[in-house]
Each structure stands twice: as structure tokens, then as C-alpha cells.
């Protein structure tokens, strides 16, 4: 009996040491193996110059949710916009008028940042061809932001929401500046221009009301810290390429 107890104690001790070693490896390895590449344009906005005023708009909301938007998706069926609009519709149906304030945050990041750029910027940089996104009306590479313009109704009585519709309903639109920097570098490499110049051009080309945040992860975390429920819509074929 004593020998069995001793064996069990020895087993528990070894198992505990192994578990500790595994925990330390788990904590240490990802930082070394999956380190995020340095932003090609880090430091574009100085400390203290980022616009965080949008947080005050969340503080008064009784209902709030952040919708993650990492991939452009199909402008003929803009899922993120549809779910965000549905959330606002459902809040309106549940609560009595003047008894609530619902707010949505669209966290646009990674390969979706072009959704926050205006028509002139889409034309200037041929973003429809760059992203292989067709206009739902012409079926050709989009020469204007197809998420800013209403897609045709798939059936009578169905109205596809636009980014402008959501902004008109008080949505907060955040744009990942880290991913915007990667897009700027891609475009600059193709035209022989300076990345910093193209990056600033993209930031000047936001749709009205869009706000740059250091990264999509930062925007998502700040929105959640401010009480937003996190809504993630899975879209087949999403590739992040390490852009946050």
C-alpha cells in the first residue's frame, strides 16, 4: 500500500511538472512563431492623435454590438451590413420608442478596408480589379464602392442595406490602419510610388464618417471594452494574410 501511494505521488508530481512545462511552451511559442510583421507604415499617426471620440457615442447606448468585417464578401449580398441592419431593426421592434438607444460598430479590417473608401478612391486605384470584386449591377469590376451603393433586390420587397444606410442610422465605422498600410504598399509597388504617399491618399479617401484605428484588433477590443457584444459572421474563403 505504501509503495502504491508513493508511486501515485511520484506520478502526480511528474504530471504537474509536465503540465507546467506545456503551459510555459504554449505561452512562449506563439509569440516567437506567429509574430506579427511590422507595419510598413507604423507611426503614420502620432501618439495622442487617434480619434477615440466614437467611444463616447457608445457610452449612452442601451444596446450595442460590434460587427467584425475582415473580408469584403459579395456586394450583391452584403452579409455584415444585413446583419447589422437586422440587429437595429430588431431593437426597434422590441423596445418602445424613446426607451432605448441601439448602436452598431462596423469593425472593417484585413481584406475589407476598401469597403470604407469612397468612389473616387475606388476609381483612382482600380480597387474592383485589385480585389476582384464585381459591381452587382454591371457585373464588371467595380469602379465605385459597391457597398456604398444599393445592390439590386433579389426578390420583390427585399432591400439590400448600404454602408450609407448604416451610417445614417448612427453606425460607427472603424477602419484598420494597419491593413490600410498593407494595401497602400501593394498599390505603391505596382505604380512605383511611395507607400506613405499612397497610404495618406487612402486615408483621405474614407467615406464620410469612417474613423481610422491603429488596427482591427485594437478597434474590436476597444468596442468590447465599451460594452459591445461581439458579432462575427463567417464567410467562406476568408484569408487574413496576417493583416489585423
ZIPE-V275974 format. One record per residue. N is the residue number from 1. SS is DSSP state (~ for helix, > for strand, _ for the rest). Layout:
n=N ss=SS
n=N ss=SS
This chain:
n=1 ss=_
n=2 ss=~
n=3 ss=~
n=4 ss=~
n=5 ss=~
n=6 ss=~
n=7 ss=~
n=8 ss=~
n=9 ss=~
n=10 ss=~
n=11 ss=~
n=12 ss=~
n=13 ss=~
n=14 ss=~
n=15 ss=~
n=16 ss=~
n=17 ss=~
n=18 ss=~
n=19 ss=~
n=20 ss=~
n=21 ss=~
n=22 ss=~
n=23 ss=~
n=24 ss=~
n=25 ss=~
n=26 ss=~
n=27 ss=~
n=28 ss=~
n=29 ss=~
n=30 ss=~
n=31 ss=~
n=32 ss=~
n=33 ss=~
n=34 ss=_
n=35 ss=_
n=36 ss=_
n=37 ss=_
n=38 ss=_
n=39 ss=_
n=40 ss=_
n=41 ss=_
n=42 ss=_
n=43 ss=_
n=44 ss=_
n=45 ss=_
n=46 ss=_
n=47 ss=_
n=48 ss=_
n=49 ss=_
n=50 ss=_
n=51 ss=_
n=52 ss=_
n=53 ss=_
n=54 ss=~
n=55 ss=~
n=56 ss=~
n=57 ss=~
n=58 ss=~
n=59 ss=~
n=60 ss=_
n=61 ss=_
n=62 ss=_
n=63 ss=>
n=64 ss=>
n=65 ss=>
n=66 ss=>
n=67 ss=>
n=68 ss=>
n=69 ss=>
n=70 ss=_
n=71 ss=_
n=72 ss=_
n=73 ss=_
n=74 ss=_
n=75 ss=~
n=76 ss=~
n=77 ss=~
n=78 ss=_
n=79 ss=~
n=80 ss=~
n=81 ss=~
n=82 ss=~
n=83 ss=~
n=84 ss=~
n=85 ss=~
n=86 ss=~
n=87 ss=~
n=88 ss=~
n=89 ss=~
n=90 ss=~
n=91 ss=~
n=92 ss=~
n=93 ss=~
n=94 ss=~
n=95 ss=_
n=96 ss=_
n=97 ss=_
n=98 ss=_
n=99 ss=_
n=100 ss=_
n=101 ss=_
n=102 ss=>
n=103 ss=>
n=104 ss=>
n=105 ss=>
n=106 ss=>
n=107 ss=>
n=108 ss=>
n=109 ss=_
n=110 ss=~
n=111 ss=~
n=112 ss=~
n=113 ss=~
n=114 ss=~
n=115 ss=~
n=116 ss=~
n=117 ss=>
n=118 ss=_
n=119 ss=~
n=120 ss=~
n=121 ss=~
n=122 ss=~
n=123 ss=~
n=124 ss=~
n=125 ss=_
n=126 ss=_
n=127 ss=~
n=128 ss=~
n=129 ss=~
n=130 ss=~
n=131 ss=~
n=132 ss=_
n=133 ss=_
n=134 ss=>
n=135 ss=_
n=136 ss=_
n=137 ss=_
n=138 ss=_
n=139 ss=_
n=140 ss=_
n=141 ss=>
n=142 ss=_
n=143 ss=_
n=144 ss=_
n=145 ss=_
n=146 ss=_
n=147 ss=_
n=148 ss=_
n=149 ss=_
n=150 ss=_
n=151 ss=_
n=152 ss=_
n=153 ss=_
n=154 ss=_
n=155 ss=_
n=156 ss=_
n=157 ss=_
n=158 ss=_
n=159 ss=_
n=160 ss=_
n=161 ss=_
n=162 ss=_
n=163 ss=~
n=164 ss=~
n=165 ss=~
n=166 ss=~
n=167 ss=~
n=168 ss=~
n=169 ss=_
n=170 ss=_
n=171 ss=_
n=172 ss=>
n=173 ss=>
n=174 ss=>
n=175 ss=>
n=176 ss=>
n=177 ss=~
n=178 ss=~
n=179 ss=~
n=180 ss=~
n=181 ss=~
n=182 ss=~
n=183 ss=~
n=184 ss=~
n=185 ss=~
n=186 ss=~
n=187 ss=~
n=188 ss=~
n=189 ss=~
n=190 ss=~
n=191 ss=~
n=192 ss=_
n=193 ss=_
n=194 ss=_
n=195 ss=~
n=196 ss=~
n=197 ss=~
n=198 ss=~
n=199 ss=~
n=200 ss=~
n=201 ss=~
n=202 ss=~
n=203 ss=~
n=204 ss=_
n=205 ss=_
n=206 ss=>
n=207 ss=_
n=208 ss=_
n=209 ss=_
n=210 ss=>
n=211 ss=>
n=212 ss=>
n=213 ss=>
n=214 ss=_
n=215 ss=_
n=216 ss=~
n=217 ss=~
n=218 ss=~
n=219 ss=~
n=220 ss=~
n=221 ss=~
n=222 ss=~
n=223 ss=~
n=224 ss=~
n=225 ss=~
n=226 ss=_
n=227 ss=_
n=228 ss=_
n=229 ss=>
n=230 ss=>
n=231 ss=>
n=232 ss=>
n=233 ss=_
n=234 ss=_
n=235 ss=_
n=236 ss=_
n=237 ss=_
n=238 ss=_
n=239 ss=_
n=240 ss=_
n=241 ss=_
n=242 ss=_
n=243 ss=_
n=244 ss=_
